Amino acid sequence: MLRLSALYRYPLKSGKGETLNQASLDKLGLVGDRRWMLVDEASGRFLTQRAVAQMSQLSALWNAEGGLTLNGPGHAPIEIALPGREAELRGVTIWRDTLRVPDAGDEAAAWVSAFIGKPTRLVQVPLERARTTEAGYGKDDDQVAFADGYPLLLIGQASLQDLAQRVGRPLEMLRFRPNLVIEGSEAFAEDGWKRIRIGDVEFRVVKSCSRCILTTIDPQTGERSDDREPLATLQKYRAQADGAMFGQNLVNDGNGRLEVGMPVTILE
């Protein structure tokens, strides 16, 4: 039997992940997932671990009011409230998308600037300012917050085990930053899924996930592997025209609640 074996949320794009036992879903995926982002103060361009490795050590805990608690080595924790309607709107760029979203204010900016080591702003995306997903995949009204392209990422536990065996050492699931982990399927069975149901919620599997250098960063230490693993192995046996594929991007059709242990049904 297939079951949901793990749930992860990433309140701040490219910050540390939260391990959850249960979570709610809204139009943008898991409630509280990647609704916050760091941007370069001058250009408005988004920042991630790809260029700023210390972000792997930046803890961002989401609260029920939509705010954050930020914490990092050498820095006292700071509580950041959800920006109100009077908040300044800041122009930001994430991949090919440009949008105007609420800025978290100067106190938050001072904290994240000190942590990153250069002038940085913290921004948040409300539902009404969310992006649309990539044209040609999914539906025209599918939306995403600050995740790279889609609201949710799914990985099969057996797929990770297959990769770890090929690499020759254990690999942490958080290295690949999924939201949902499925147990009980064969390795890479998720490649062939089109629609699934978990609890009362149905999900569309819209696109394989192309992996990048971020997978070579140890989520515990923030250190990058010298041998480029596991990306090097993925490029040997999971390469496609768009890159080395690992995991599937999903869109949820409707709201609902997920809990670890729920059965998973393959609908198509």
C-alpha positions as CSV (number, residue, x, y, z in Angstrom):
1,M,0.0,0.0,0.0
2,L,1.2,3.5,-0.8
3,R,1.3,6.0,2.0
4,L,2.4,9.6,2.7
5,S,5.5,9.0,4.7
6,A,6.8,12.6,5.2
7,L,5.7,16.2,4.9
8,Y,8.1,19.2,4.6
9,R,7.5,22.9,4.4
10,Y,10.0,25.7,3.5
11,P,8.5,29.0,4.8
12,L,11.4,31.0,3.4
13,K,12.6,30.1,-0.1
14,S,16.0,28.4,0.1
15,G,15.9,28.5,4.0
16,K,15.8,25.4,6.2
17,G,12.9,23.0,5.9
18,E,10.3,22.2,8.6
19,T,9.3,18.6,9.2
20,L,5.5,18.3,9.7
21,N,3.1,15.7,10.8
22,Q,0.1,17.4,9.2
23,A,-0.5,20.4,7.0
24,S,-3.3,22.3,5.2
25,L,-3.4,23.0,1.5
26,D,-4.6,26.2,-0.2
27,K,-4.4,27.5,-3.8
28,L,-0.6,27.8,-3.6
29,G,0.2,24.4,-2.1
30,L,1.0,23.8,1.5
31,V,-0.1,26.7,3.7
32,G,3.0,28.7,4.6
33,D,5.3,27.1,2.1
34,R,7.7,29.5,0.3
35,R,5.5,32.5,0.9
36,W,8.7,34.5,2.0
37,M,11.8,35.3,0.0
38,L,15.1,37.2,0.2
39,V,16.0,39.6,-2.6
40,D,19.0,41.7,-3.4
41,E,18.2,45.2,-2.2
42,A,19.5,47.0,-5.3
43,S,18.3,44.7,-8.1
44,G,15.3,43.0,-6.4
45,R,16.5,39.6,-7.7
46,F,15.8,36.6,-5.6
47,L,18.5,34.9,-3.5
48,T,19.0,31.2,-3.0
49,Q,21.5,28.7,-1.7
50,R,22.8,28.3,-5.3
51,A,24.7,31.6,-4.8
52,V,24.4,32.2,-1.1
53,A,25.3,28.8,0.6
54,Q,24.8,30.1,4.2
55,M,21.1,30.3,3.5
56,S,21.1,26.5,4.2
57,Q,21.7,27.4,7.9
58,L,18.9,30.0,8.0
59,S,15.9,28.7,10.0
60,A,12.5,30.3,9.2
61,L,9.6,29.0,11.2
62,W,6.1,29.9,10.0
63,N,3.4,30.8,12.5
64,A,-0.4,30.6,12.3
65,E,-0.7,34.4,11.6
66,G,1.5,34.0,8.5
67,G,4.6,35.6,10.1
68,L,8.1,34.2,10.6
69,T,10.7,33.5,13.2
70,L,14.1,33.8,11.7
71,N,17.2,32.3,13.4
72,G,20.7,31.6,12.3
73,P,24.2,31.0,13.7
74,G,25.6,34.0,15.5
75,H,22.3,36.0,15.3
76,A,19.6,36.4,17.9
77,P,16.1,35.2,16.7
78,I,13.8,37.8,15.3
79,E,10.0,37.7,15.0
80,I,8.6,39.2,11.8
81,A,4.9,39.9,11.4
82,L,2.9,39.4,8.2
83,P,3.0,42.7,6.3
84,G,-0.2,44.6,6.4
85,R,-2.1,46.3,3.6
86,E,-0.1,49.5,4.2
87,A,3.2,47.7,3.6
88,E,5.5,49.0,0.9
89,L,5.4,47.0,-2.4
90,R,8.7,46.1,-3.8
91,G,9.5,45.0,-7.3
92,V,11.2,41.6,-7.4
93,T,12.4,39.2,-9.9
94,I,12.3,35.4,-9.6
95,W,13.5,33.5,-12.7
96,R,11.6,35.1,-15.6
97,D,8.8,36.5,-13.4
98,T,8.6,40.1,-12.2
99,L,6.1,41.1,-9.6
100,R,5.4,43.6,-6.8
101,V,5.0,42.2,-3.3
102,P,4.9,43.4,0.2
103,D,8.2,44.3,1.9
104,A,8.7,43.1,5.5
105,G,10.2,46.4,6.7
106,D,13.6,47.9,7.7
107,E,14.1,45.9,10.9
108,A,13.7,42.6,9.0
109,A,16.0,44.0,6.3
110,A,18.7,44.9,8.8
111,W,18.6,41.4,10.3
112,V,18.8,39.5,6.9
113,S,21.4,41.9,5.6
114,A,23.6,41.2,8.6
115,F,23.1,37.4,8.1
116,I,23.7,37.4,4.3
117,G,26.5,40.0,4.4
118,K,25.1,42.5,1.9
119,P,22.0,44.7,1.6
120,T,19.0,42.4,1.4
121,R,15.3,42.7,1.7
122,L,12.7,40.2,3.0
123,V,9.4,40.0,1.0
124,Q,6.2,38.1,1.2
125,V,3.7,37.0,-1.4
126,P,-0.1,37.1,-0.7
127,L,-2.4,35.0,-2.8
128,E,-3.7,37.9,-4.9
129,R,-0.1,38.6,-6.0
130,A,1.0,35.1,-6.7
131,R,2.6,34.0,-10.0
132,T,1.1,31.6,-12.6
133,T,2.9,28.4,-13.4
134,E,4.9,27.7,-16.5
135,A,2.8,27.9,-19.7
136,G,2.3,24.6,-21.4
137,Y,2.1,22.6,-18.1
138,G,-1.0,22.3,-16.0
139,K,-3.9,24.7,-16.3
140,D,-3.9,28.4,-17.1
141,D,-5.1,29.4,-13.6
142,D,-2.5,27.3,-11.7
143,Q,-0.6,29.5,-9.3
144,V,2.6,29.3,-7.3
145,A,4.2,31.5,-4.5
146,F,8.0,31.7,-4.4
147,A,8.7,28.0,-5.3
148,D,10.8,27.7,-8.4
149,G,8.0,26.7,-10.7
150,Y,5.1,24.7,-9.1
151,P,3.3,24.5,-5.7
152,L,4.4,21.1,-4.6
153,L,7.3,18.6,-5.1
154,L,6.9,14.8,-4.6
155,I,9.6,12.2,-4.3
156,G,9.3,8.4,-3.8
157,Q,11.3,7.0,-0.8
158,A,12.4,4.2,-3.0
159,S,13.8,6.6,-5.6
160,L,16.0,8.2,-2.9
161,Q,17.2,4.7,-1.8
162,D,18.0,3.8,-5.4
163,L,20.1,7.0,-5.8
164,A,21.9,6.6,-2.5
165,Q,22.8,3.0,-3.5
166,R,24.3,4.2,-6.7
167,V,26.2,7.1,-5.0
168,G,27.5,4.7,-2.4
169,R,26.5,6.6,0.8
170,P,23.3,7.6,2.6
171,L,21.5,10.7,1.3
172,E,19.2,13.0,3.3
173,M,15.8,13.6,1.7
174,L,15.9,17.3,2.7
175,R,18.8,17.6,0.2
176,F,16.1,17.5,-2.5
177,R,13.6,19.7,-0.8
178,P,10.3,17.8,-1.4
179,N,7.0,18.6,0.1
180,L,5.6,15.1,-0.1
181,V,7.4,11.8,0.3
182,I,5.6,8.6,-0.8
183,E,6.5,5.2,0.6
184,G,5.6,1.8,-0.8
185,S,6.2,2.3,-4.6
186,E,9.0,1.1,-6.7
187,A,11.9,3.4,-7.5
188,F,10.8,6.2,-9.8
189,A,7.3,4.9,-10.1
190,E,6.2,8.5,-9.7
191,D,7.6,9.2,-13.2
192,G,4.5,7.5,-14.6
193,W,1.8,9.0,-12.4
194,K,-0.6,11.6,-13.8
195,R,-3.1,12.0,-11.0
196,I,-3.1,10.9,-7.4
197,R,-5.3,11.3,-4.3
198,I,-4.2,11.7,-0.7
199,G,-7.0,11.9,1.8
200,D,-9.7,14.0,0.1
201,V,-7.4,16.0,-2.1
202,E,-6.5,15.2,-5.7
203,F,-3.2,16.2,-7.2
204,R,-2.0,16.5,-10.8
205,V,1.5,15.5,-11.7
206,V,2.5,18.1,-14.2
207,K,6.3,18.0,-14.8
208,S,9.5,16.2,-13.7
209,C,11.9,18.3,-11.6
210,S,15.2,19.2,-13.1
211,R,17.9,19.2,-10.4
212,C,20.7,21.7,-9.9
213,I,23.9,22.3,-7.8
214,L,21.8,22.9,-4.7
215,T,21.5,19.1,-4.3
216,T,25.2,19.0,-3.6
217,I,24.8,21.1,-0.4
218,D,24.6,19.2,2.9
219,P,21.4,20.4,4.5
220,Q,22.9,19.9,8.0
221,T,26.2,21.7,7.6
222,G,25.7,23.9,4.5
223,E,28.9,22.5,3.0
224,R,29.1,21.6,-0.7
225,S,30.4,18.2,-1.7
226,D,33.7,18.1,-3.5
227,D,32.7,15.3,-5.8
228,R,29.5,17.0,-6.9
229,E,27.4,14.2,-5.6
230,P,24.6,13.3,-5.9
231,L,24.1,15.5,-8.9
232,A,27.0,13.8,-10.8
233,T,25.3,10.4,-10.5
234,L,21.9,11.8,-11.4
235,Q,23.4,13.2,-14.6
236,K,24.6,9.7,-15.5
237,Y,21.3,7.9,-15.3
238,R,18.5,10.4,-15.0
239,A,19.5,12.9,-17.7
240,Q,16.9,14.3,-20.1
241,A,16.9,17.2,-22.4
242,D,15.9,19.6,-19.6
243,G,18.5,18.3,-17.1
244,A,18.9,15.5,-14.5
245,M,15.4,14.6,-13.3
246,F,14.5,13.7,-9.7
247,G,11.0,14.1,-8.3
248,Q,7.7,15.3,-9.7
249,N,6.0,18.7,-9.6
250,L,2.4,18.6,-8.5
251,V,-0.6,21.0,-8.4
252,N,-3.3,20.3,-5.9
253,D,-6.9,20.5,-7.1
254,G,-8.7,22.0,-4.1
255,N,-7.9,22.7,-0.5
256,G,-7.8,20.1,2.3
257,R,-5.6,18.6,5.0
258,L,-2.7,16.1,4.8
259,E,-1.3,13.9,7.5
260,V,1.7,11.6,7.6
261,G,0.5,8.0,7.2
262,M,-2.4,8.8,4.9
263,P,-2.9,6.3,2.1
264,V,-2.1,7.4,-1.5
265,T,-4.2,6.3,-4.4
266,I,-3.0,6.4,-8.0
267,L,-5.9,7.7,-10.1
268,E,-4.1,7.8,-13.5
